[in-house]
Amino acid sequence: MENYTELTSVDQWKKVLERSSEKPVVVFKHSTTCPVSAHAYGEFSSFEKQIDRYLVKVIEHRSVSNEIAMDLGIQHQSPQAFVIANGEVVWNASHWKITKKTLDTVTATL
C-alpha cells in the first residue's frame, strides 16, 4: 500500500501548501519514464516517518509540477523532493541526493 497521496490538480497542491502551515509535508516530483527517478521513488516510498507525503507525476500532471516550481521559486527538476513547513521549503534535493536516510535526517527535527 502506498504511503503517499498523489496530487493530480493545482487545487490539491494549493491545499497542501496551505496545510504545511499546520504541519510539515514532503512532496516528491516523479518522472515515470526516468530510471533515476525510479530509484528516487524507491527511496521516497521506503521513507516511513509519520509525515504527510505527496507525489506528483510530472509528465501526467505537468500543470501541477509547474505550479509547484512557481509557488516555491525553485526550478523544476525530476526527480525532485521538498520538505515544506509553514509554506516555505526547508529542504529540497534532486536526483541521486534523494535518499531515505536524508529524508529521515531532515524530518527528524520537525
N, C-alpha and C positions, 0 to 999 in steps of 0.2 A: 504494500500500500504506500502511496506517495505521501511524503511528509511536507507537502507544499500545496499552495493554491496557484493555479495558472491564471495569469492576467491576460484577458483577451480584448479588453476595451480601455480606452483612455479614461473613461469614467471610473472604472475599477482602480486604475492606477492612482487617480487623484484622491480617491478614498483611502488608499493605502498610505499615500504621502501624508494626508491629514492624520491618519491613525498613528503614524510614527511619533506624533506629539504626545501620545499617551503611553506608548511602549515601542521600543526599537523593533525594526524589521530587517530582514535580509531579502534582497532582490537579486535574482540571477537571470542574466540575459543569455540565451542559449540559441546557437545555430544548430538546427537538426541535421545539417549536411557536413559539419566540420568535425574531423577526428579529435582535434584539440579540445573543442567544445564538448565532445562526448566524454573525454577524460575529466574535464572540469565538472561536468554534470554528475559524474560518479562521485566526485569529492563533495559536491554540494548535497547530493542525495544521502551520503553517509553521515553528514553532519546532523547531530541529534539533539543539540541543546534546545531547551524549551523557549523558542523564539519564533515568531510568525515568519514563515518563509514563502516567497512568491517567485514564480518562474514566468519569464516572457520568452516565447519562441519568436526570435527576431525576424525570421523570414515570413512566417504565417501572420504575425501581428506587428508589422513594420511601424504602423502609426503609434502603437504603444511604446515601442522601443525609441522612436524619435522623440516622443513627448518626454520620456524619462531623461534622455540626453539634454533636452532643452530645459526642463524643470530643474535638473541638478547641476547644469552648467558643466557637464563632463562629456567630452567627445565619446561617441558610440564606439564600442569595440565588442567583439564577441569571440569567445565567451567573456563575460564581464559580471562582477559581483559587487554589490554595495551593502553596507550596513548603514541604515538610516535611523537617526534618533532626532526627535524634535524638528522634523522637516529638513534636517541637514545630513549630508553624508559625513559619517565619522570614519569610514574606511572604504576603500574600493581597490579592486585589483582586476587584472585581466589575464587571460591565457593560463600559462603554467603556474602563475602565482596564486591561483585559486586552489587552496587545499583545505581538507578537513581540519588539519592541525592549525592552520592560520585562522580559519573561521572560529574554531574553538578558543583560540587565544584572544582574538579581537572581541568576541562576545562575552568573555569570562567576566568582564568588569561592568557589563550593562545590567 
